[in-house]
Amino acid sequence: MISNSEFNQKLIDMISTCIPAKSDQLEMLMTIIPLGREAAYRRLRGDVPFSFSEACIISRKLGKSLDCIADVTKCGGSIFHLKAAEAEFPDDYSFYYTRLFEEHDGFFDMCTKDPTMKVTSACNMVPHTKLLPFDYLSKFRAFQWKYQMKQGTNIGSLSDIEISSDLKKKIAKMLNKSQMVASTAFIFGHNTFETLIRQVEYFRNLNLITNNEITILKEELIQLVNDMENLTMQGKDGNGNKIWVYLSNVDFESNYVYVSGENFECAYLDVYQINSLASTDPVACKMHREWIDSLRKYSTLISASGEKERVAYFNRQRKYIADLK
C-alpha cells in the first residue's frame, strides 16, 4: 500500500516535471492557492503535505490528472473524462457556439503558450475549427446538431440563426490562436469532406434548407476545399507553422486528436458532435498516439508532396459539391 507521504511526493514530482524552476513553482503555488512564500516552500520540500483541495487546484492548473498520482491504471483501466454539454439547452443557437468556444479556446491557449506543442488529428469529419470561419457552414453544423437533439421538432430556418457580436469576436480570437500552433498534422479519410456534403444533401431533401441556402453552402464548401488544398500545397499556414496533411487509405470511425508538448500530453476523442473524451493518463495517451501513428502508416502524405493524389482528392470533393442540387 502506498503511504500518504508517497502520494504527496508524487504530486511534488509532477510539479517539478511540469515546472522545472523552483522560483516558478513557488510563484505558481502562491498565485493559485494562495500561499505565503514560506508555506509554499514547506510544501515543495515535503515538510507539510498538500491538502486534497490544493492537489485538485494544482492538477487543474497543470493540466494533469490526479489519476496518475493515484495509479488508477493498476485498477485495470485508464481514465477518460467526458467534457460534456448540459443535458438541457436553450433554443438559442448561442449555446452551441459557446460550447464550442469553451471546448476549444483553452486547448489552443495552452498550445500557444508552449512552442514545442504538436497536434495530430485523424479526421473522419471536417473539424469544427475549419468550419467556423464560414458563416453558413458553421450554422449548418449547429442546425444539424439541434435537429438531432430536438428529435426533428421545429428548429426554424438556417438563415435565421444569429450569433452575438461578442461571441463572434471571441471565436475570431480563438481561431487566431489555432493558427499559432507550432506543428499540426491532419489525417483525412477519403470521405471526410464527402460526409459533410451528404449531410447537406440530406437536409435539402427534407426541405429544411432552401435553394438560396444551398447556393451559399456550395460556395462556402468550394472555398473550404480551395483553402485546404492551398494549405496542403504550401505545407505551412500563413504564420509559417508546419502543416502535415495525410490521406488515409483505410476508414476510421471517429475524430482522434493527440496533443504533446515538453511537459504535457493529452488524448481527445470527439463524441456527440460538440463534446469530447479527454485523458492525460500516460497509458491512454500512449495507446491513442500509437493508434493515430498506425493510421498515418496507412496514409499518403499529400502536403508539399504527393501531387497526383492531392489533386485527385480535392478535385473529387469539388465534383461532389457540384453534384449537390
Secondary structure, DSSP 8 states (H G I E B T S, - for coil): ---HHHHHHHHHHHHHHH---HHHHHHHHHHHS---HHHHHHHHHTSS---HHHHHHHHHHHT--HHHHHTGGGGTS---EEE---SS--SSTHHHHHHHHHHHHHHHHHHHH-TT-EEEEEESS--HHHHTTSHHHHHHHHHHHHHHHTTT-----GGG----HHHHHHHHHHHHHHTT-SEEEEEE-TTHHHHHHHHHHHHHHTT-S-HHHHHHHHHHHHHHHHHHHHHHHHTB-TT--EEEEEEESS--SS-EEEEE-SS-EEEEEEETTTEEEEE--HHHHHHHHHHHHHHHHTEEE-SSS-HHHHHHHHHHHHHHHHT--
